[in-house]
C-alpha cells in the first residue's frame, strides 16, 4: 500500500511542473486524494460491500469534485491534473501511466448491462473536457484532444480531435511506443486539426481555379465572361 502511495506521489512530481515539494502534493492535489479514496472504495467493492464502496466514492466526489466508481479498474501511474468534473464509470478499465485532465468523462451510453464503459490503454492522454463514451478500446499511446467526443475505437498511437472524434495522424507517421514513465507525452495542446487542414486545402484550390480562369480570359478575350465573374 505504501509503495503504491509513494508511486502516486512520484508520478505527480514528474508530470506536473507546478509541484514545489512532496508535502504540497499530499495536502493540495485533489487528483491524488481521489485515487487514494478510490483504492479504499475498490477494496470494499471487491468484497461485495457495494453500499460502503459507493458511500466512500460519494464522499470523495464531494471533497474532490472527481467521481470514480469503485467498480472501475485502474492501473499504476494514473495522473489526474486539475481533476474537477472528471467522471469514471463502473466498467471502465484504465491501463498504466494514463493522464486525465479537467472535465474528462469516461462514460457509457444507454441502459445496456455488462461492459459499457471504455477501456483506456497504457500511456493514453485525455485532454480537458473530452468525452469517451461507450464500450470500446482507446489504444496504447493515443491522444484525445480537448473537447473531443469519442464514440468509437481509437487505434494505438493515434490522435483524435473533434465532435464526433476523428482519428488523425502526425503526417502519416506512426509514433513509436514508449515504456518509460518519464517519456509520457503530455503535449495535448499541439494536435492536428483536420477541419482546418481541409479549409486550407479548399482555399488553395479556389485560388488556383481563379488564376486559371483569369489566364483563360486573357487568352480568349471574352469580355462577357469578365463581366459575369467578379474577381475583386
DOGUZA-852745 format. One record per atom (N, C-alpha, C): atom name; residue in three letters; y, x negated, z. Coordinates in steps of 0.02 Angstrom, whole numbers. Atoms other than C-alpha are relative to their C-alpha. Layout:
N
SITE at  aa     c2     c1     c3
SITE CA ALA      Y      X      Z
...
//
This chain:
232
SITE at  aa     c2     c1     c3
SITE  N UNK    -60    -42      0
SITE CA UNK      0      0      0
SITE  C UNK     63    -44      0
SITE  N UNK    -58     43     -4
SITE CA UNK    122   -137     49
SITE  C UNK      9    -42    -63
SITE  N UNK     -3     37     63
SITE CA UNK     78   -234   -109
SITE  C UNK     34     43    -54
SITE  N UNK    -30    -45     48
SITE CA UNK    124    -82   -214
SITE  C UNK     75      9     13
SITE  N UNK    -70     -8    -18
SITE CA UNK    287    -60   -119
SITE  C UNK     41    -61    -20
SITE  N UNK    -34     61     20
SITE CA UNK    335   -242   -147
SITE  C UNK      7     -3    -76
SITE  N UNK     -3      0     73
SITE CA UNK    294   -223   -332
SITE  C UNK     53     49    -25
SITE  N UNK    -51    -48     20
SITE CA UNK    404    -67   -345
SITE  C UNK     70    -29      8
SITE  N UNK    -66     31    -12
SITE CA UNK    550   -163   -270
SITE  C UNK     13    -55    -51
SITE  N UNK     -8     54     48
SITE CA UNK    520   -312   -383
SITE  C UNK     18     26    -69
SITE  N UNK    -14    -30     66
SITE CA UNK    519   -201   -539
SITE  C UNK     74     19     -6
SITE  N UNK    -70    -21      2
SITE CA UNK    690   -130   -495
SITE  C UNK     46    -60     -4
SITE  N UNK    -42     60     -1
SITE CA UNK    764   -301   -459
SITE  C UNK     -2    -36    -67
SITE  N UNK      6     34     64
SITE CA UNK    700   -367   -626
SITE  C UNK     34     39    -56
SITE  N UNK    -25    -40     56
SITE CA UNK    759   -221   -735
SITE  C UNK     70     28      9
SITE  N UNK    -67    -26    -11
SITE CA UNK    922   -168   -654
SITE  C UNK     48    -56     19
SITE  N UNK    -46     55    -15
SITE CA UNK   1062   -297   -665
SITE  C UNK     50     16     55
SITE  N UNK    -48    -19    -52
SITE CA UNK   1164   -199   -538
SITE  C UNK    -24    -16     71
SITE  N UNK     29     13    -66
SITE CA UNK   1047   -244   -394
SITE  C UNK     31    -63     30
SITE  N UNK    -28     58    -36
SITE CA UNK   1126   -359   -264
SITE  C UNK    -51    -32     47
SITE  N UNK     50     27    -47
SITE CA UNK    984   -377   -137
SITE  C UNK    -54     52     13
SITE  N UNK     58    -43    -12
SITE CA UNK    820   -304    -77
SITE  C UNK     19     60     45
SITE  N UNK    -19    -55    -46
SITE CA UNK    899   -201     63
SITE  C UNK     34     56    -38
SITE  N UNK    -33    -51     41
SITE CA UNK   1008   -111    -64
SITE  C UNK    -51     42    -38
SITE  N UNK     52    -36     37
SITE CA UNK    854    -66   -166
SITE  C UNK    -36     50     47
SITE  N UNK     38    -42    -47
SITE CA UNK    761      3    -14
SITE  C UNK     41     59     24
SITE  N UNK    -41    -53    -29
SITE CA UNK    907    106     51
SITE  C UNK     33     46    -51
SITE  N UNK    -46    -36     45
SITE CA UNK   1000    162   -104
SITE  C UNK    -30     23    -66
SITE  N UNK     27    -18     65
SITE CA UNK    881    187   -250
SITE  C UNK    -44     62      5
SITE  N UNK     36    -63     -4
SITE CA UNK    827    368   -265
SITE  C UNK    -64     -1    -41
SITE  N UNK     61      6     39
SITE CA UNK    702    324   -400
SITE  C UNK    -57    -30     40
SITE  N UNK     51     31    -43
SITE CA UNK    610    212   -278
SITE  C UNK    -24     49     52
SITE  N UNK     19    -50    -50
SITE CA UNK    612    347   -144
SITE  C UNK    -45     53    -30
SITE  N UNK     40    -52     32
SITE CA UNK    543    474   -267
SITE  C UNK    -70    -25    -15
SITE  N UNK     66     28     14
SITE CA UNK    400    358   -317
SITE  C UNK    -42     -5     64
SITE  N UNK     37      6    -63
SITE CA UNK    353    324   -136
SITE  C UNK    -21     69     26
SITE  N UNK     18    -68    -21
SITE CA UNK    358    510    -95
SITE  C UNK    -56     27    -43
SITE  N UNK     53    -22     45
SITE CA UNK    252    545   -248
SITE  C UNK    -68    -28     22
SITE  N UNK     63     30    -19
SITE CA UNK    118    424   -188
SITE  C UNK    -31     35     60
SITE  N UNK     25    -37    -58
SITE CA UNK    104    514    -22
SITE  C UNK    -25     68    -21
SITE  N UNK     20    -67     23
SITE CA UNK    100    684   -106
SITE  C UNK    -63     -2    -42
SITE  N UNK     59      7     43
SITE CA UNK    -27    624   -234
SITE  C UNK    -64    -10     41
SITE  N UNK     58     10    -44
SITE CA UNK   -143    568    -93
SITE  C UNK    -25     67     25
SITE  N UNK     20    -65    -24
SITE CA UNK   -144    743    -19
SITE  C UNK    -25     45    -57
SITE  N UNK     22    -40     57
SITE CA UNK   -161    821   -192
SITE  C UNK    -72    -17    -18
SITE  N UNK     68     21     15
SITE CA UNK   -319    720   -224
SITE  C UNK    -50     24     52
SITE  N UNK     43    -26    -53
SITE CA UNK   -387    783    -58
SITE  C UNK     -1     77      0
SITE  N UNK     -4    -74      8
SITE CA UNK   -353    963   -118
SITE  C UNK     44     33     53
SITE  N UNK    -50    -29    -44
SITE CA UNK   -214    988     10
SITE  C UNK     62     16    -43
SITE  N UNK    -50    -12     52
SITE CA UNK   -110   1066   -127
SITE  C UNK     68     22     28
SITE  N UNK    -63    -24    -28
SITE CA UNK     21   1155    -20
SITE  C UNK     37    -58     33
SITE  N UNK    -32     58    -32
SITE CA UNK     54    998     83
SITE  C UNK     29    -47    -53
SITE  N UNK    -24     44     53
SITE CA UNK     69    895    -76
SITE  C UNK     63     28    -33
SITE  N UNK    -59    -30     32
SITE CA UNK    191   1017   -156
SITE  C UNK     59      2     47
SITE  N UNK    -54     -1    -48
SITE CA UNK    292   1029      4
SITE  C UNK     34    -69      3
SITE  N UNK    -28     67      0
SITE CA UNK    314    840      7
SITE  C UNK     41    -13    -63
SITE  N UNK    -37     11     64
SITE CA UNK    365    836   -177
SITE  C UNK     64     41     -2
SITE  N UNK    -60    -41     -2
SITE CA UNK    488    978   -146
SITE  C UNK     54    -32     43
SITE  N UNK    -47     36    -43
SITE CA UNK    569    883     -3
SITE  C UNK     30    -60    -37
SITE  N UNK    -24     58     38
SITE CA UNK    579    729   -114
SITE  C UNK     50     21    -53
SITE  N UNK    -47    -24     52
SITE CA UNK    663    831   -252
SITE  C UNK     67     17     31
SITE  N UNK    -63    -17    -33
SITE CA UNK    793    896   -129
SITE  C UNK     40    -62     19
SITE  N UNK    -33     61    -23
SITE CA UNK    830    720    -68
SITE  C UNK     21    -46    -57
SITE  N UNK    -12     49     54
SITE CA UNK    824    625   -233
SITE  C UNK     25     31    -65
SITE  N UNK    -16    -32     64
SITE CA UNK    854    753   -372
SITE  C UNK    -52    -14    -53
SITE  N UNK     54     17     46
SITE CA UNK    691    693   -452
SITE  C UNK    -61     40     18
SITE  N UNK     59    -42    -14
SITE CA UNK    542    810   -468
SITE  C UNK    -61    -31    -34
SITE  N UNK     63     27     24
SITE CA UNK    372    728   -486
SITE  C UNK    -56     42     29
SITE  N UNK     55    -40    -25
SITE CA UNK    225    845   -475
SITE  C UNK    -54    -46     30
SITE  N UNK     50     44    -31
SITE CA UNK     94    772   -356
SITE  C UNK    -64     -8    -40
SITE  N UNK     59      6     42
SITE CA UNK    -41    801   -486
SITE  C UNK      6    -50    -57
SITE  N UNK    -11     49     54
SITE CA UNK     37    679   -610
SITE  C UNK    -36    -65     16
SITE  N UNK     33     65     -8
SITE CA UNK    -49    512   -639
SITE  C UNK     48    -54    -26
SITE  N UNK    -52     49     16
SITE CA UNK     71    365   -635
SITE  C UNK    -27    -70     13
SITE  N UNK     24     69     -6
SITE CA UNK     29    182   -666
SITE  C UNK     48    -44     38
SITE  N UNK    -41     49    -34
SITE CA UNK    106     24   -597
SITE  C UNK     64    -14    -39
SITE  N UNK    -61     24     32
SITE CA UNK    283    -34   -632
SITE  C UNK     45     54    -28
SITE  N UNK    -46    -52     24
SITE CA UNK    370    134   -660
SITE  C UNK     70    -15     26
SITE  N UNK    -71     11    -16
SITE CA UNK    559    110   -664
SITE  C UNK     39     63    -15
SITE  N UNK    -41    -60      8
SITE CA UNK    669    262   -635
SITE  C UNK     72    -20     16
SITE  N UNK    -69     22     -8
SITE CA UNK    853    221   -662
SITE  C UNK     47     60     -3
SITE  N UNK    -45    -58     -3
SITE CA UNK    989    346   -613
SITE  C UNK    -39     64    -12
SITE  N UNK     53    -49     15
SITE CA UNK    848    471   -597
SITE  C UNK     17     73      8
SITE  N UNK    -16    -70    -11
SITE CA UNK    942    632   -560
SITE  C UNK    -19     44    -59
SITE  N UNK     20    -47     52
SITE CA UNK    867    776   -657
SITE  C UNK    -66    -15    -34
SITE  N UNK     64     15     30
SITE CA UNK    703    693   -703
SITE  C UNK    -53     49     24
SITE  N UNK     56    -45    -16
SITE CA UNK    553    811   -709
SITE  C UNK    -63    -28    -32
SITE  N UNK     65     25     24
SITE CA UNK    373    750   -724
SITE  C UNK    -53     53     18
SITE  N UNK     46    -55    -10
SITE CA UNK    242    887   -747
SITE  C UNK    -68    -19     28
SITE  N UNK     63      9    -36
SITE CA UNK     73    910   -665
SITE  C UNK    -51    -42    -36
SITE  N UNK     53     36     37
SITE CA UNK    -41    843   -802
SITE  C UNK     26    -59    -40
SITE  N UNK    -28     59     32
SITE CA UNK     74    703   -857
SITE  C UNK    -39    -62     20
SITE  N UNK     30     66    -14
SITE CA UNK     -6    531   -871
SITE  C UNK     49    -53    -23
SITE  N UNK    -48     53     16
SITE CA UNK    110    381   -865
SITE  C UNK    -34    -67      9
SITE  N UNK     32     66     -3
SITE CA UNK     48    206   -904
SITE  C UNK     40    -50     41
SITE  N UNK    -31     54    -38
SITE CA UNK    107     39   -837
SITE  C UNK     66    -21    -31
SITE  N UNK    -64     29     21
SITE CA UNK    285    -30   -845
SITE  C UNK     40     46    -45
SITE  N UNK    -39    -50     37
SITE CA UNK    365    130   -909
SITE  C UNK     69      5     33
SITE  N UNK    -69     -8    -25
SITE CA UNK    554    157   -891
SITE  C UNK     26     69    -19
SITE  N UNK    -28    -67     10
SITE CA UNK    634    329   -871
SITE  C UNK     72      0     24
SITE  N UNK    -71     -4    -19
SITE CA UNK    820    365   -867
SITE  C UNK     19     72     17
SITE  N UNK    -25    -63    -27
SITE CA UNK    926    508   -802
SITE  C UNK    -13     59    -48
SITE  N UNK      7    -61     38
SITE CA UNK    883    684   -859
SITE  C UNK    -62      6    -43
SITE  N UNK     61     -2     42
SITE CA UNK    713    647   -938
SITE  C UNK    -46     55     26
SITE  N UNK     51    -50    -16
SITE CA UNK    586    789   -943
SITE  C UNK    -65    -17    -36
SITE  N UNK     68      6     28
SITE CA UNK    401    759   -968
SITE  C UNK    -35     65     17
SITE  N UNK     19    -68    -15
SITE CA UNK    353    941   -981
SITE  C UNK    -52     28    -47
SITE  N UNK     48    -36     42
SITE CA UNK    236   1068  -1056
SITE  C UNK     34     56    -38
SITE  N UNK    -25    -57     38
SITE CA UNK    256   1215  -1173
SITE  C UNK    -48     59     10
SITE  N UNK     41    -59     -7
SITE CA UNK    195   1393  -1149
SITE  C UNK    -36      5     67
SITE  N UNK     37    -12    -62
SITE CA UNK     69   1450  -1019
SITE  C UNK    -72    -23     -5
SITE  N UNK     69     24      9
SITE CA UNK    -84   1355  -1077
SITE  C UNK    -24    -35     63
SITE  N UNK     31     34    -57
SITE CA UNK   -206   1287   -948
SITE  C UNK    -24    -69    -21
SITE  N UNK     26     66     14
SITE CA UNK   -278   1113   -934
SITE  C UNK     55    -50    -15
SITE  N UNK    -49     53     16
SITE CA UNK   -189    960  -1005
SITE  C UNK     55     28    -44
SITE  N UNK    -56    -31     35
SITE CA UNK    -19   1024  -1057
SITE  C UNK     63    -42      1
SITE  N UNK    -58     45     -3
SITE CA UNK     98    878  -1024
SITE  C UNK    -17    -65    -37
SITE  N UNK     12     59     42
SITE CA UNK    120    715  -1120
SITE  C UNK    -35    -57     37
SITE  N UNK     27     63    -24
SITE CA UNK     29    550  -1098
SITE  C UNK     45    -55    -26
SITE  N UNK    -49     52     16
SITE CA UNK    152    405  -1095
SITE  C UNK    -34    -68      5
SITE  N UNK     34     65      1
SITE CA UNK     82    235  -1146
SITE  C UNK     38    -54     37
SITE  N UNK    -31     57    -34
SITE CA UNK    121     66  -1070
SITE  C UNK     64    -23    -36
SITE  N UNK    -61     31     25
SITE CA UNK    294    -11  -1093
SITE  C UNK     44     48    -40
SITE  N UNK    -42    -49     35
SITE CA UNK    373    151  -1157
SITE  C UNK     67      5     37
SITE  N UNK    -66    -12    -27
SITE CA UNK    561    177  -1131
SITE  C UNK     24     69    -24
SITE  N UNK    -25    -67     16
SITE CA UNK    627    356  -1123
SITE  C UNK     72      4     25
SITE  N UNK    -71      5    -17
SITE CA UNK    817    361  -1128
SITE  C UNK     27     66     27
SITE  N UNK    -32    -56    -36
SITE CA UNK    940    481  -1045
SITE  C UNK     -5     66    -38
SITE  N UNK      0    -67     27
SITE CA UNK    916    666  -1073
SITE  C UNK    -55     17    -49
SITE  N UNK     54    -14     48
SITE CA UNK    762    651  -1183
SITE  C UNK    -51     49     30
SITE  N UNK     51    -49    -20
SITE CA UNK    632    790  -1176
SITE  C UNK    -63    -12    -41
SITE  N UNK     65     10     31
SITE CA UNK    449    755  -1213
SITE  C UNK    -44     58     22
SITE  N UNK     30    -64    -18
SITE CA UNK    361    923  -1219
SITE  C UNK    -66     12    -36
SITE  N UNK     65    -15     30
SITE CA UNK    176    956  -1248
SITE  C UNK    -53    -51     18
SITE  N UNK     57     43    -16
SITE CA UNK      5    879  -1232
SITE  C UNK    -15    -45    -60
SITE  N UNK     11     50     53
SITE CA UNK     10    727  -1346
SITE  C UNK     15    -69     30
SITE  N UNK     -8     69    -24
SITE CA UNK     22    538  -1331
SITE  C UNK     61    -33    -30
SITE  N UNK    -53     45     22
SITE CA UNK    175    428  -1341
SITE  C UNK    -28    -71      5
SITE  N UNK     35     64      2
SITE CA UNK    103    261  -1395
SITE  C UNK     34    -56     36
SITE  N UNK    -24     59    -36
SITE CA UNK    123     95  -1310
SITE  C UNK     61    -30    -34
SITE  N UNK    -59     35     26
SITE CA UNK    292     11  -1328
SITE  C UNK     49     43    -37
SITE  N UNK    -46    -44     37
SITE CA UNK    378    164  -1404
SITE  C UNK     65      9     38
SITE  N UNK    -65    -16    -29
SITE CA UNK    560    208  -1375
SITE  C UNK     20     71    -19
SITE  N UNK    -25    -67     13
SITE CA UNK    629    384  -1358
SITE  C UNK     75     -2     11
SITE  N UNK    -72      5     -3
SITE CA UNK    815    392  -1396
SITE  C UNK     31     53     45
SITE  N UNK    -36    -46    -43
SITE CA UNK    943    478  -1284
SITE  C UNK      9     68    -33
SITE  N UNK    -10    -68     25
SITE CA UNK    947    667  -1304
SITE  C UNK    -52     24    -49
SITE  N UNK     51    -20     48
SITE CA UNK    794    672  -1416
SITE  C UNK    -47     53     30
SITE  N UNK     50    -49    -21
SITE CA UNK    669    815  -1409
SITE  C UNK    -63    -15    -40
SITE  N UNK     61     22     33
SITE CA UNK    494    753  -1447
SITE  C UNK    -54     53     10
SITE  N UNK     49    -55     -2
SITE CA UNK    363    885  -1490
SITE  C UNK    -67    -19    -31
SITE  N UNK     64     21     29
SITE CA UNK    225    783  -1573
SITE  C UNK    -12    -73     14
SITE  N UNK     23     67    -18
SITE CA UNK    131    621  -1556
SITE  C UNK     45    -54    -30
SITE  N UNK    -40     57     21
SITE CA UNK    225    457  -1567
SITE  C UNK    -45    -61     -5
SITE  N UNK     43     59      7
SITE CA UNK    135    303  -1636
SITE  C UNK     25    -58     42
SITE  N UNK    -21     57    -40
SITE CA UNK    138    139  -1540
SITE  C UNK     57    -39    -33
SITE  N UNK    -55     43     21
SITE CA UNK    296     32  -1553
SITE  C UNK     47     33    -51
SITE  N UNK    -47    -37     43
SITE CA UNK    391    169  -1645
SITE  C UNK     62     18     40
SITE  N UNK    -61    -24    -31
SITE CA UNK    566    231  -1609
SITE  C UNK     13     71    -23
SITE  N UNK    -10    -70     16
SITE CA UNK    605    417  -1601
SITE  C UNK     71     19     18
SITE  N UNK    -67    -25    -13
SITE CA UNK    778    495  -1616
SITE  C UNK      6     70    -30
SITE  N UNK    -17    -64     30
SITE CA UNK    849    669  -1649
SITE  C UNK    -33     60     31
SITE  N UNK     27    -65    -21
SITE CA UNK    809    853  -1622
SITE  C UNK    -19     39    -62
SITE  N UNK     56     30    -37
SITE CA UNK    670    876  -1658
SITE  C UNK     -6    -74    -16
SITE  N UNK      4     72      6
SITE CA UNK    623    695  -1639
SITE  C UNK    -30    -24    -65
SITE  N UNK     26     31     61
SITE CA UNK    599    591  -1797
SITE  C UNK    -21    -71     15
SITE  N UNK     22     69     -9
SITE CA UNK    498    432  -1797
SITE  C UNK     34    -44    -51
SITE  N UNK    -32     48     44
SITE CA UNK    597    288  -1870
SITE  C UNK    -27    -69     18
SITE  N UNK     24     68    -11
SITE CA UNK    554    105  -1887
SITE  C UNK     58    -49     -7
SITE  N UNK    -50     52      7
SITE CA UNK    653    -55  -1875
SITE  C UNK     -9    -36    -66
SITE  N UNK      5     29     68
SITE CA UNK    670    -94  -2060
SITE  C UNK    -73     -6    -22
SITE  N UNK     70     -2     20
SITE CA UNK    487    -51  -2080
SITE  C UNK    -43    -53     33
SITE  N UNK     38     53    -33
SITE CA UNK    433   -193  -1965
SITE  C UNK    -26     25     67
SITE  N UNK     31    -20    -63
SITE CA UNK    311   -155  -1825
SITE  C UNK     16    -52     53
SITE  N UNK    -18     45    -54
SITE CA UNK    366   -227  -1659
SITE  C UNK    -63    -25     34
SITE  N UNK     59     29    -32
SITE CA UNK    241   -346  -1581
SITE  C UNK     -6     25     72
SITE  N UNK     10    -24    -69
SITE CA UNK    164   -284  -1417
SITE  C UNK     18    -53     51
SITE  N UNK    -16     45    -55
SITE CA UNK    218   -358  -1252
SITE  C UNK    -43     19     59
SITE  N UNK     41    -12    -59
SITE CA UNK    109   -377  -1099
SITE  C UNK     29    -36     60
SITE  N UNK    -34     34    -55
SITE CA UNK    235   -462   -987
SITE  C UNK     56     45     24
SITE  N UNK    -51    -46    -26
SITE CA UNK    343   -354   -872
SITE  C UNK     70    -25    -14
SITE  N UNK    -66     27     11
SITE CA UNK    488   -473   -899
SITE  C UNK     24     12    -71
SITE  N UNK    -17    -11     70
SITE CA UNK    483   -430  -1085
SITE  C UNK     11     74    -16
SITE  N UNK    -12    -71     13
SITE CA UNK    509   -241  -1063
SITE  C UNK     68      8    -33
SITE  N UNK    -62     -8     39
SITE CA UNK    639   -193  -1193
SITE  C UNK     37     62     23
SITE  N UNK    -39    -55    -27
SITE CA UNK    771    -86  -1108
SITE  C UNK     60     18    -42
SITE  N UNK    -58    -13     43
SITE CA UNK    895    -84  -1253
SITE  C UNK     -7     66    -36
SITE  N UNK      9    -65     30
SITE CA UNK    883    103  -1281
SITE  C UNK     64     27    -31
SITE  N UNK    -63    -20     32
SITE CA UNK   1064    110  -1343
SITE  C UNK      4    -22    -72
SITE  N UNK     -3     26     69
SITE CA UNK   1029     14  -1504
SITE  C UNK    -60     27    -39
SITE  N UNK     54    -35     35
SITE CA UNK    924    137  -1602
SITE  C UNK     23     19    -70
SITE  N UNK    -19    -21     67
SITE CA UNK    922    177  -1788
SITE  C UNK     15     75     -2
SITE  N UNK    -18    -71      8
SITE CA UNK    998    343  -1844
SITE  C UNK    -18     21    -72
SITE  N UNK     21    -17     68
SITE CA UNK    903    416  -1994
SITE  C UNK     48     47    -35
SITE  N UNK    -48    -47     30
SITE CA UNK   1032    554  -2023
SITE  C UNK     61    -38    -26
SITE  N UNK    -57     41     22
SITE CA UNK   1175    429  -2031
SITE  C UNK    -19    -42    -60
SITE  N UNK     22     39     57
SITE CA UNK   1073    322  -2149
SITE  C UNK     -4     42    -63
SITE  N UNK      5    -45     57
SITE CA UNK   1041    471  -2264
SITE  C UNK     69     18    -27
SITE  N UNK    -69    -16     21
SITE CA UNK   1226    519  -2266
SITE  C UNK     31    -59    -36
SITE  N UNK    -27     60     33
SITE CA UNK   1274    340  -2308
SITE  C UNK    -29     -9    -69
SITE  N UNK     32      6     65
SITE CA UNK   1147    338  -2450
SITE  C UNK     28     52    -49
SITE  N UNK    -28    -52     43
SITE CA UNK   1215    503  -2519
SITE  C UNK     71    -17    -21
SITE  N UNK    -69     20     17
SITE CA UNK   1395    440  -2511
SITE  C UNK     -1    -55    -53
SITE  N UNK      5     54     49
SITE CA UNK   1344    284  -2606
SITE  C UNK    -20     28    -69
SITE  N UNK     23    -29     64
SITE CA UNK   1255    389  -2738
SITE  C UNK     55     41    -33
SITE  N UNK    -55    -40     28
SITE CA UNK   1404    508  -2759
SITE  C UNK     53    -47    -30
SITE  N UNK    -49     47     27
SITE CA UNK   1522    360  -2781
SITE  C UNK    -24    -30    -66
SITE  N UNK     28     27     62
SITE CA UNK   1406    288  -2914
SITE  C UNK      4     51    -57
SITE  N UNK     -3    -53     51
SITE CA UNK   1398    455  -3007
SITE  C UNK     72     10    -24
SITE  N UNK    -70     -7     20
SITE CA UNK   1587    470  -3005
SITE  C UNK     21    -56    -47
SITE  N UNK    -17     57     43
SITE CA UNK   1604    297  -3078
SITE  C UNK    -30      7    -70
SITE  N UNK     33    -10     65
SITE CA UNK   1480    339  -3215
SITE  C UNK     36     52    -42
SITE  N UNK    -36    -52     36
SITE CA UNK   1574    498  -3261
SITE  C UNK     67    -27    -26
SITE  N UNK    -64     29     22
SITE CA UNK   1739    403  -3268
SITE  C UNK    -11    -45    -62
SITE  N UNK     14     44     57
SITE CA UNK   1661    275  -3385
SITE  C UNK    -17     41    -62
SITE  N UNK     16    -43     57
SITE CA UNK   1591    414  -3496
SITE  C UNK     63     31    -30
SITE  N UNK    -63    -29     25
SITE CA UNK   1763    494  -3507
SITE  C UNK     40    -51    -41
SITE  N UNK    -39     51     36
SITE CA UNK   1843    331  -3556
SITE  C UNK    -30    -15    -68
SITE  N UNK     33     16     63
SITE CA UNK   1715    303  -3692
SITE  C UNK      5     57    -51
SITE  N UNK      4    -57     46
SITE CA UNK   1711    478  -3766
SITE  C UNK     67     36    -10
SITE  N UNK    -66    -31      8
SITE CA UNK   1893    526  -3742
SITE  C UNK     -6     76      1
SITE  N UNK      7    -72     -7
SITE CA UNK   1857    701  -3678
SITE  C UNK     53     25     49
SITE  N UNK    -54    -22    -45
SITE CA UNK   2022    766  -3609
SITE  C UNK    -17     65     36
SITE  N UNK     19    -62    -34
SITE CA UNK   1947    937  -3572
SITE  C UNK    -43    -12     62
SITE  N UNK     41     17    -58
SITE CA UNK   1820    856  -3455
SITE  C UNK     43    -29     56
SITE  N UNK    -45     27    -50
SITE CA UNK   1959    762  -3368
SITE  C UNK     36     56     38
SITE  N UNK    -35    -54    -33
SITE CA UNK   2050    925  -3334
SITE  C UNK    -48     40     45
SITE  N UNK     47    -39    -39
SITE CA UNK   1892   1007  -3267
SITE  C UNK    -22    -33     65
SITE  N UNK     24     37    -58
SITE CA UNK   1845    870  -3144
SITE  C UNK     58    -37     31
SITE  N UNK    -55     33    -36
SITE CA UNK   1969    810  -3012
SITE  C UNK    -29    -60     37
SITE  N UNK     28     61    -31
SITE CA UNK   1935    630  -2962
SITE  C UNK     49    -30     51
SITE  N UNK    -48     28    -47
SITE CA UNK   2082    608  -2846
SITE  C UNK    -30     -1     70
//
